[in-house]
Amino acid sequence: MTLPETDLLSNIVSRYFRIAEVTLGDSRQGYFVRYRGELLLDPAEAYAQLADALRPHRITPLFRLEDGRQTIRLLHGLVQPKPGNPAVNILMFALTVVSVLFAGAMYSYSGPLPEDIPGQLWAFVTHLWTGWPFAVSLLGILLAHEFGHYFAGRRSGAAVSLPYFIPFPVSILGTMGAFIQLKELPRSKRALFDLAIAGPLSGLAVAIPVLVLGLALSDLTTTQNTYYTRAAGQMEACRNSADIGDSYSCPDDDLLEGNSPLYLGLKYLVKGELLPSPLSTDVPLPLYWLRYLFTGKPVPVGGRDVLLHPVAMAGWAGLLVTFLNLVPAGQLDGGHILFAVFGRRVRRAWVVILGFTLLLGFFWNGWWLWSALIFLLGRTQAEPLDQITELDPRRKALAVLMLLVFLLVLTPVPFVTF
């Protein structure tokens, strides 16, 4: 850029910023002009007005704090978000509906099952319609979560995609969730914060009543292993030493859903007791629940528990999805919230979060996969264009609320096998 053009830009910037220092840069430095000084207006108002003034020149401003000094960086070009293809979103959603219906059919199916796996799969396919209570409940929660993000992004003027749903056939939930694509950086930390909290709060607003309804429809049962009878000439479910006609069980063949403080509280609200309740315990009950919450052990075989109705299973999954999204790392909702509150200082927390997930991996090995993802992607943030504007008191109060929500849905061991 030639000197007269730089003078013109400086005149525009000086309407909103008391310039103390001007530095010319290049693409390697991430700017072509940098101004240091002091804003003359409220940062949010100043950014909005300066961005509008520079738009005809196809220049994007960045507001930064560098060594405690207010800084404006100017970059060549404007982000032009590409239009999406709704057909892709619709196709992925349709596939997810079928996949989630299949998972629901597995929970709802009653009657004898063929012994061979292809026969069992076909039985579920022919009873696909029975999975609708689970599918409607779970997809309702996921839709609320993702459209919470979508409408918050649109309200702040950001270009966001429609939700992309991810089918996961023949799995416990039938889906790996959904996501929206942020097609441009958020304008400010306030916009990033609003976008991040809208999904978990919207999803919880649906998940909690779904879970309460599902628990009311659920029966109490005794936690016990699944037993098989060994028969001559038939394939065994697992290697065992049982004689013909004897019963046997298989290690890790049975599954219990993990617990969070909120899930335990809702089970107590609906059923009047903390579940699963152990047959006996070697420690005082408060210590038992604290240990069981964080380790999933010992498995309360012989104790009482809820036999989850498919609607309750969907509600529990909604709490789990909320928790996993609030893990404070990278591009997850929790990572966005943490950056909006603390800015670039959150990079110091990366090692702590990674270490915590690695430790939890000794109690549920799925956390080691999360640790790998956090190691590879956990340091990448959607850094707002304006990083000078801080959160207002209302949003700071909401940040405290989100910390409370995170602790309530904290599920250190999502699944327990026995």
C-alpha positions, 0 to 999 in steps of 0.5 A: 500500500502506498503512503497516501493510502496509508494516510487516508486510512490513518485519518479514518482510524483517528476518528475512533482511536488516539494514535500514538504509534504507527507500524507498517507490516506485511502478511508474515506479521499478520497486518499491513498497518498497526496502530497503537494508542487509545480508543476514543469510544466504547470498544464495541461501538468503535469496532462497529463504526470503524469496520463499516468505515473500512468496508468500502476499502475492503479492509478488515480491522482487528482489535487487540491488546498487546503488552497491555496496550490497545492496538488496531491491526488492519488486514487486506480483504473481507471474508466472503462466506460461501453459501451452503448447500442445504441438500447436504444438511437434509441428506445427513439429517435423513440418514441420522433419523434412520440410524437413530430410529434403529438405535431406538428399535434396539431399545424398544424391541420385545420378543425372541431374537434370532441367534445370528447377527444378520437375523437380529439386524433384520429384526430391528429393521422390520421393527424400525417404527418402534424406535420413534420415542427414542428418536423423537426425544434425542433428535429434539434435544440435538435440534434444540442445541444446534439451532440455539447456536444457529439463531445466536449466530444469526442474531449477532450477524455471523454467517453460520451453516445449518446443522450437520448431523452425523449418523452412526449406524448400529451404535448405542445412540445412532448418532455422533451428534451434530455441529454447525460451521462458523463461516467467519470469525465472530465480531467480538468476545461477546458474540462468541460467548452468546454463540457458545452458551446458546447451544447447551442452554437450549439443549438442556431446556429440552433434555431435562423435561424429556429425562424427567418424563422418561424416568417417570416411564421407567421401572426399577430393577435389580442390577445383574449380569446377563446370563446365557445357557450353554447348549450343545452345537451352538456358538457361545457368547464368550469363552467359558467353562460351563457345562452343557445346560449350565448358565454363564455370563461374559465379562464386560457384556453388560452396560450401565449409563454414567452418572452426573450430579444432575442425573442423580438428582433427577432420579432422586426427584422422580424415584425418591432414591439415589440410584443405582443403590448398592446392595452393600457398601464398605464406606459411608454412602457419601463417600460411596457416591463420590467414588462411584461418580468419578470411577464407576466402581464398584459396580452395584451388582445386586443393587437397585437401579432404573431400567431406562425407558427409551425416552429416559435414555434419550434424555440422559444422552442429552445431558452427556452431549451437553457435558462433552460440549462444555469440556473447556478446550478448542472449538468445543462450546466450553473452549469458546466460553473459556476464551470469551471470558479469559482471552488468550490466557486460556492457552495456559489451561490447555495442559491442565485440561489435557492432564485431567482427561488423561487421568480420567482415561484410567476409569473410562478409556474413551477419554484417551481419544478425547485427550488425543483430540485435545492434544491435536486440536485443543489449542485452536481457538475461534479468535474474535476480530475485536478482543478489546471489548470485554464481557458485560456484567450480565454475560459474566453472571451467565459465565458463572451459571455455565460453570455451575451447569458444567459441574451439574452435568459432569460425567467422569465415567460416561459408560460402565461395563461389567 
